[in-house]
Amino acid sequence: MANSRSSNSLVVPQASQALDQMKYEVAQELGIQIPQDGYMGYMASRDAGALGGNITRRLVQIAEQTISGGKTR
């Protein structure tokens, strides 16, 4: 994972690899190219926002499924 200046820290540090994997999966679904070196400073704001929004949407969906015991609506 690339060095980050973010002050956010993971509650479960072991989740870092899973979150990175999700980032690449969502980016691929959206057709967004993530640089191999991990530096996203040149990424368009629109792409970064779409990526972050879709990751958040997926995490909320996973949490809702977990809370509901895996039942779908």
C-alpha positions in Angstrom: 0.0 0.0 0.0 1.3 3.4 -0.8 2.3 5.8 1.9 -0.5 8.0 3.0 -0.7 11.3 4.8 -4.2 10.5 6.0 -4.8 10.6 9.7 -7.5 7.9 9.3 -6.5 4.6 10.9 -8.2 1.2 10.5 -10.0 -0.2 13.5 -8.9 -3.6 12.3 -5.4 -3.2 10.7 -5.6 -6.6 9.2 -8.4 -5.3 6.9 -6.0 -3.2 5.0 -5.4 -5.9 2.3 -9.1 -6.6 1.9 -9.8 -2.8 1.5 -7.1 -2.5 -1.1 -8.5 -5.4 -3.0 -12.0 -3.9 -2.9 -10.5 -0.6 -4.2 -9.0 -2.3 -7.2 -12.2 -4.3 -7.9 -14.4 -1.3 -7.7 -12.0 0.7 -9.9 -12.1 -2.1 -12.5 -15.9 -2.1 -12.5 -16.0 1.6 -13.0 -13.3 1.5 -15.7 -10.9 3.7 -13.6 -7.2 3.0 -14.0 -5.3 3.0 -10.7 -1.5 3.8 -11.1 0.8 0.8 -10.4 2.8 2.9 -8.0 -0.3 3.6 -5.9 0.0 7.4 -6.1 -3.4 8.8 -7.0 -2.4 12.5 -7.0 -3.0 12.7 -10.7 -6.4 11.0 -10.7 -9.3 13.2 -11.7 -11.4 14.4 -8.7 -14.5 12.9 -10.4 -12.9 9.5 -10.6 -11.6 9.6 -7.1 -15.1 10.6 -5.8 -16.8 7.9 -7.8 -14.3 5.3 -6.5 -14.7 6.4 -2.9 -18.5 6.7 -3.2 -18.8 3.2 -4.6 -16.5 1.7 -2.0 -18.6 3.3 0.7 -21.8 2.1 -0.9 -20.4 -1.5 -1.0 -19.2 -1.3 2.6 -22.6 -0.2 3.8 -24.3 -3.0 1.8 -21.9 -5.5 3.4 -22.7 -4.1 6.9 -26.5 -4.2 6.3 -26.2 -7.8 5.1 -24.2 -8.7 8.2 -26.6 -7.0 10.5 -29.6 -8.6 8.9 -28.1 -12.1 9.1 -27.4 -12.3 5.4 -31.1 -11.8 4.4 -31.8 -9.8 1.3 -34.6 -7.3 1.2 
